[in-house]
Structures are given as structure tokens and as C-alpha cells.
Amino acid sequence: MLLPDNIHPELSIYYNGAIVIEQLKKNPSQNLLELYQCVKLKNGMSFATYVLCLDWLFLIHIALVDDEGMVHLCS
């Protein structure tokens, strides 16, 4: 859920997407798994939530995952 009304906000894709963006701002191109390790250390995000966040960020043209497994922050 992007903005749930019945669970804690920190479990939402919207909130967790902001965590991914924060890490991408530090380094605009990161390896898919290394980026996941950073966000997992920060707030314990599950891999499923991480993938949903990347999907959402791709749909709104914020992040792109290339064929080599690198996540890029779109400008």
C-alpha cells in the first residue's frame, strides 16, 4: 500500500520509498543488492518491500534499474 490507513506509516511503500531515495541521493548509482543492504540496515526493510519501492520509484520516474543491476537516480 502506498498510503495505508490501517497500519503504521513506516510499513508503507511511500515511506520506504523515501528511505531508498535518501540512499540514492548519497550515491546516485548503486548496485541493487548493495543499496538493499544500506536500506535494510537503516530501517529493517524486507526485500519484498524494497522491490515494491523500486517498482513504484520506476513508475514515477525517480529511479531506474539497468540490465547490469545498477539502480540510478533519475534527474
N, CA, C and O atoms as a GROMACS GRO file, in nm:
protein
  300
    1MET      N    1   0.083  -0.119   0.000
    1MET     CA    2   0.000   0.000   0.000
    1MET      C    3   0.087   0.124   0.000
    1MET      O    4   0.186   0.132   0.072
    2LEU      N    5   0.048   0.218  -0.080
    2LEU     CA    6   0.123   0.343  -0.081
    2LEU      C    7   0.098   0.422   0.047
    2LEU      O    8   0.193   0.460   0.116
    3LEU      N    9  -0.027   0.448   0.078
    3LEU     CA   10  -0.064   0.521   0.199
    3LEU      C   11  -0.173   0.444   0.274
    3LEU      O   12  -0.292   0.470   0.252
    4PRO      N   13  -0.135   0.353   0.359
    4PRO     CA   14  -0.235   0.271   0.428
    4PRO      C   15  -0.305   0.351   0.537
    4PRO      O   16  -0.250   0.447   0.592
    5ASP      N   17  -0.426   0.310   0.568
    5ASP     CA   18  -0.497   0.376   0.676
    5ASP      C   19  -0.514   0.286   0.798
    5ASP      O   20  -0.568   0.329   0.900
    6ASN      N   21  -0.469   0.161   0.788
    6ASN     CA   22  -0.490   0.070   0.900
    6ASN      C   23  -0.360   0.009   0.953
    6ASN      O   24  -0.367  -0.078   1.040
    7ILE      N   25  -0.242   0.051   0.905
    7ILE     CA   26  -0.115   0.004   0.959
    7ILE      C   27  -0.024   0.123   0.986
    7ILE      O   28  -0.057   0.236   0.952
    8HIS      N   29   0.088   0.095   1.047
    8HIS     CA   30   0.183   0.202   1.076
    8HIS      C   31   0.240   0.260   0.948
    8HIS      O   32   0.271   0.186   0.854
    9PRO      N   33   0.255   0.390   0.941
    9PRO     CA   34   0.305   0.455   0.819
    9PRO      C   35   0.443   0.404   0.776
    9PRO      O   36   0.474   0.402   0.657
   10GLU      N   37   0.526   0.365   0.872
   10GLU     CA   38   0.661   0.319   0.837
   10GLU      C   39   0.662   0.185   0.763
   10GLU      O   40   0.768   0.140   0.719
   11LEU      N   41   0.546   0.122   0.750
   11LEU     CA   42   0.536  -0.001   0.672
   11LEU      C   43   0.487   0.026   0.529
   11LEU      O   44   0.472  -0.068   0.451
   12SER      N   45   0.462   0.149   0.496
   12SER     CA   46   0.408   0.183   0.364
   12SER      C   47   0.518   0.191   0.259
   12SER      O   48   0.635   0.215   0.292
   13ILE      N   49   0.480   0.171   0.134
   13ILE     CA   50   0.573   0.184   0.022
   13ILE      C   51   0.617   0.330   0.008
   13ILE      O   52   0.732   0.357  -0.027
   14TYR      N   53   0.527   0.422   0.036
   14TYR     CA   54   0.557   0.565   0.028
   14TYR      C   55   0.672   0.601   0.122
   14TYR      O   56   0.768   0.667   0.081
   15TYR      N   57   0.663   0.559   0.247
   15TYR     CA   58   0.766   0.587   0.347
   15TYR      C   59   0.898   0.519   0.311
   15TYR      O   60   1.004   0.581   0.312
   16ASN      N   61   0.890   0.391   0.279
   16ASN     CA   62   1.011   0.315   0.247
   16ASN      C   63   1.074   0.363   0.117
   16ASN      O   64   1.196   0.356   0.102
   17GLY      N   65   0.994   0.410   0.023
   17GLY     CA   66   1.048   0.469  -0.098
   17GLY      C   67   1.132   0.591  -0.068
   17GLY      O   68   1.233   0.615  -0.135
   18ALA      N   69   1.091   0.668   0.031
   18ALA     CA   70   1.169   0.785   0.072
   18ALA      C   71   1.305   0.744   0.128
   18ALA      O   72   1.404   0.814   0.109
   19ILE      N   73   1.310   0.631   0.198
   19ILE     CA   74   1.436   0.579   0.250
   19ILE      C   75   1.530   0.541   0.134
   19ILE      O   76   1.649   0.570   0.138
   20VAL      N   77   1.474   0.476   0.032
   20VAL     CA   78   1.553   0.438  -0.086
   20VAL      C   79   1.604   0.564  -0.156
   20VAL      O   80   1.721   0.569  -0.196
   21ILE      N   81   1.520   0.664  -0.173
   21ILE     CA   82   1.562   0.790  -0.237
   21ILE      C   83   1.673   0.855  -0.157
   21ILE      O   84   1.770   0.906  -0.215
   22GLU      N   85   1.661   0.855  -0.027
   22GLU     CA   86   1.763   0.915   0.061
   22GLU      C   87   1.900   0.849   0.036
   22GLU      O   88   2.002   0.917   0.028
   23GLN      N   89   1.901   0.717   0.025
   23GLN     CA   90   2.027   0.646  -0.001
   23GLN      C   91   2.079   0.675  -0.142
   23GLN      O   92   2.200   0.687  -0.162
   24LEU      N   93   1.988   0.685  -0.238
   24LEU     CA   94   2.030   0.715  -0.375
   24LEU      C   95   2.084   0.857  -0.389
   24LEU      O   96   2.168   0.882  -0.476
   25LYS      N   97   2.038   0.949  -0.307
   25LYS     CA   98   2.091   1.085  -0.312
   25LYS      C   99   2.236   1.089  -0.266
   25LYS      O  100   2.314   1.174  -0.311
   26LYS      N  101   2.274   0.997  -0.176
   26LYS     CA  102   2.413   0.991  -0.130
   26LYS      C  103   2.504   0.941  -0.241
   26LYS      O  104   2.618   0.987  -0.254
   27ASN      N  105   2.455   0.848  -0.321
   27ASN     CA  106   2.529   0.793  -0.435
   27ASN      C  107   2.427   0.761  -0.543
   27ASN      O  108   2.356   0.661  -0.531
   28PRO      N  109   2.418   0.842  -0.648
   28PRO     CA  110   2.311   0.829  -0.748
   28PRO      C  111   2.311   0.700  -0.830
   28PRO      O  112   2.211   0.671  -0.897
   29SER      N  113   2.418   0.624  -0.828
   29SER     CA  114   2.423   0.495  -0.898
   29SER      C  115   2.480   0.391  -0.803
   29SER      O  116   2.596   0.399  -0.763
   30GLN      N  117   2.398   0.293  -0.767
   30GLN     CA  118   2.440   0.190  -0.673
   30GLN      C  119   2.396   0.054  -0.722
   30GLN      O  120   2.298   0.040  -0.794
   31ASN      N  121   2.471  -0.047  -0.681
   31ASN     CA  122   2.436  -0.184  -0.710
   31ASN      C  123   2.307  -0.219  -0.637
   31ASN      O  124   2.286  -0.176  -0.524
   32LEU      N  125   2.221  -0.296  -0.702
   32LEU     CA  126   2.090  -0.332  -0.649
   32LEU      C  127   2.099  -0.393  -0.509
   32LEU      O  128   2.026  -0.352  -0.419
   33LEU      N  129   2.188  -0.489  -0.490
   33LEU     CA  130   2.199  -0.557  -0.360
   33LEU      C  131   2.269  -0.472  -0.256
   33LEU      O  132   2.235  -0.478  -0.138
   34GLU      N  133   2.367  -0.392  -0.298
   34GLU     CA  134   2.434  -0.303  -0.202
   34GLU      C  135   2.338  -0.196  -0.151
   34GLU      O  136   2.340  -0.161  -0.033
   35LEU      N  137   2.255  -0.144  -0.240
   35LEU     CA  138   2.154  -0.047  -0.199
   35LEU      C  139   2.057  -0.110  -0.100
   35LEU      O  140   2.019  -0.048   0.000
   36TYR      N  141   2.016  -0.234  -0.128
   36TYR     CA  142   1.926  -0.304  -0.036
   36TYR      C  143   1.990  -0.321   0.101
   36TYR      O  144   1.924  -0.302   0.203
   37GLN      N  145   2.117  -0.356   0.106
   37GLN     CA  146   2.185  -0.372   0.234
   37GLN      C  147   2.185  -0.241   0.313
   37GLN      O  148   2.168  -0.242   0.435
   38CYS      N  149   2.205  -0.129   0.244
   38CYS     CA  150   2.204   0.001   0.312
   38CYS      C  151   2.066   0.032   0.371
   38CYS      O  152   2.056   0.075   0.486
   39VAL      N  153   1.961   0.012   0.293
   39VAL     CA  154   1.827   0.045   0.344
   39VAL      C  155   1.782  -0.054   0.449
   39VAL      O  156   1.707  -0.018   0.540
   40LYS      N  157   1.826  -0.179   0.439
   40LYS     CA  158   1.791  -0.279   0.540
   40LYS      C  159   1.856  -0.243   0.674
   40LYS      O  160   1.793  -0.258   0.778
   41LEU      N  161   1.980  -0.197   0.671
   41LEU     CA  162   2.046  -0.154   0.794
   41LEU      C  163   1.978  -0.033   0.855
   41LEU      O  164   1.970  -0.020   0.977
   42LYS      N  165   1.930   0.056   0.771
   42LYS     CA  166   1.868   0.179   0.821
   42LYS      C  167   1.734   0.154   0.889
   42LYS      O  168   1.709   0.209   0.996
   43ASN      N  169   1.648   0.070   0.828
   43ASN     CA  170   1.516   0.052   0.890
   43ASN      C  171   1.461  -0.090   0.883
   43ASN      O  172   1.343  -0.110   0.909
   44GLY      N  173   1.544  -0.189   0.849
   44GLY     CA  174   1.500  -0.328   0.852
   44GLY      C  175   1.399  -0.363   0.744
   44GLY      O  176   1.315  -0.452   0.764
   45MET      N  177   1.406  -0.296   0.630
   45MET     CA  178   1.312  -0.319   0.521
   45MET      C  179   1.328  -0.461   0.464
   45MET      O  180   1.440  -0.508   0.446
   46SER      N  181   1.217  -0.526   0.437
   46SER     CA  182   1.223  -0.658   0.375
   46SER      C  183   1.257  -0.643   0.227
   46SER      O  184   1.239  -0.536   0.168
   47PHE      N  185   1.306  -0.753   0.167
   47PHE     CA  186   1.341  -0.747   0.025
   47PHE      C  187   1.217  -0.726  -0.061
   47PHE      O  188   1.223  -0.657  -0.162
   48ALA      N  189   1.105  -0.786  -0.022
   48ALA     CA  190   0.980  -0.769  -0.097
   48ALA      C  191   0.937  -0.622  -0.097
   48ALA      O  192   0.896  -0.569  -0.201
   49THR      N  193   0.945  -0.557   0.016
   49THR     CA  194   0.911  -0.415   0.025
   49THR      C  195   1.007  -0.332  -0.058
   49THR      O  196   0.966  -0.237  -0.126
   50TYR      N  197   1.134  -0.367  -0.054
   50TYR     CA  198   1.236  -0.297  -0.133
   50TYR      C  199   1.205  -0.304  -0.283
   50TYR      O  200   1.214  -0.204  -0.353
   51VAL      N  201   1.169  -0.423  -0.330
   51VAL     CA  202   1.137  -0.439  -0.472
   51VAL      C  203   1.012  -0.360  -0.508
   51VAL      O  204   1.006  -0.299  -0.615
   52LEU      N  205   0.912  -0.360  -0.421
   52LEU     CA  206   0.792  -0.279  -0.446
   52LEU      C  207   0.826  -0.130  -0.451
   52LEU      O  208   0.770  -0.056  -0.532
   53CYS      N  209   0.916  -0.088  -0.364
   53CYS     CA  210   0.960   0.053  -0.366
   53CYS      C  211   1.028   0.086  -0.498
   53CYS      O  212   1.002   0.191  -0.557
   54LEU      N  213   1.116  -0.002  -0.545
   54LEU     CA  214   1.184   0.022  -0.672
   54LEU      C  215   1.085   0.026  -0.787
   54LEU      O  216   1.098   0.109  -0.877
   55ASP      N  217   0.986  -0.062  -0.784
   55ASP     CA  218   0.881  -0.059  -0.887
   55ASP      C  219   0.808   0.074  -0.886
   55ASP      O  220   0.788   0.135  -0.991
   56TRP      N  221   0.769   0.118  -0.768
   56TRP     CA  222   0.696   0.244  -0.756
   56TRP      C  223   0.783   0.362  -0.800
   56TRP      O  224   0.736   0.451  -0.871
   57LEU      N  225   0.910   0.362  -0.758
   57LEU     CA  226   1.000   0.471  -0.797
   57LEU      C  227   1.025   0.472  -0.948
   57LEU      O  228   1.043   0.578  -1.007
   58PHE      N  229   1.027   0.355  -1.010
   58PHE     CA  230   1.039   0.348  -1.156
   58PHE      C  231   0.914   0.406  -1.222
   58PHE      O  232   0.924   0.482  -1.318
   59LEU      N  233   0.798   0.370  -1.171
   59LEU     CA  234   0.673   0.418  -1.231
   59LEU      C  235   0.657   0.569  -1.226
   59LEU      O  236   0.596   0.629  -1.314
   60ILE      N  237   0.713   0.631  -1.122
   60ILE     CA  238   0.703   0.776  -1.111
   60ILE      C  239   0.830   0.847  -1.159
   60ILE      O  240   0.850   0.965  -1.132
   61HIS      N  241   0.917   0.772  -1.230
   61HIS     CA  242   1.037   0.826  -1.295
   61HIS      C  243   1.137   0.887  -1.198
   61HIS      O  244   1.195   0.993  -1.224
   62ILE      N  245   1.157   0.818  -1.086
   62ILE     CA  246   1.256   0.863  -0.988
   62ILE      C  247   1.381   0.776  -0.995
   62ILE      O  248   1.493   0.826  -0.981
   63ALA      N  249   1.364   0.646  -1.016
   63ALA     CA  250   1.476   0.552  -1.019
   63ALA      C  251   1.463   0.458  -1.138
   63ALA      O  252   1.354   0.432  -1.188
   64LEU      N  253   1.578   0.409  -1.180
   64LEU     CA  254   1.584   0.317  -1.294
   64LEU      C  255   1.682   0.206  -1.259
   64LEU      O  256   1.791   0.233  -1.207
   65VAL      N  257   1.646   0.082  -1.288
   65VAL     CA  258   1.736  -0.032  -1.270
   65VAL      C  259   1.777  -0.077  -1.410
   65VAL      O  260   1.693  -0.110  -1.493
   66ASP      N  261   1.909  -0.078  -1.435
   66ASP     CA  262   1.956  -0.116  -1.568
   66ASP      C  263   1.980  -0.267  -1.577
   66ASP      O  264   1.959  -0.341  -1.481
   67ASP      N  265   2.025  -0.312  -1.693
   67ASP     CA  266   2.047  -0.455  -1.718
   67ASP      C  267   2.161  -0.514  -1.636
   67ASP      O  268   2.166  -0.635  -1.617
   68GLU      N  269   2.252  -0.431  -1.588
   68GLU     CA  270   2.364  -0.480  -1.507
   68GLU      C  271   2.333  -0.482  -1.358
   68GLU      O  272   2.420  -0.516  -1.278
   69GLY      N  273   2.212  -0.446  -1.320
   69GLY     CA  274   2.174  -0.449  -1.179
   69GLY      C  275   2.211  -0.325  -1.101
   69GLY      O  276   2.222  -0.329  -0.979
   70MET      N  277   2.230  -0.215  -1.172
   70MET     CA  278   2.260  -0.088  -1.107
   70MET      C  279   2.132  -0.006  -1.096
   70MET      O  280   2.052   0.001  -1.191
   71VAL      N  281   2.113   0.057  -0.982
   71VAL     CA  282   1.998   0.145  -0.959
   71VAL      C  283   2.048   0.287  -0.976
   71VAL      O  284   2.145   0.327  -0.912
   72HIS      N  285   1.980   0.363  -1.061
   72HIS     CA  286   2.020   0.501  -1.089
   72HIS      C  287   1.908   0.596  -1.047
   72HIS      O  288   1.790   0.570  -1.071
   73LEU      N  289   1.948   0.705  -0.986
   73LEU     CA  290   1.854   0.812  -0.952
   73LEU      C  291   1.834   0.896  -1.076
   73LEU      O  292   1.930   0.949  -1.132
   74CYS      N  293   1.711   0.909  -1.120
   74CYS     CA  294   1.679   0.991  -1.237
   74CYS      C  295   1.674   1.137  -1.195
   74CYS      O  296   1.634   1.170  -1.083
   75SER      N  297   1.716   1.225  -1.285
   75SER     CA  298   1.714   1.368  -1.251
   75SER      C  299   1.595   1.438  -1.308
   75SER      O  300   1.578   1.558  -1.288
   0.00000   0.00000   0.00000
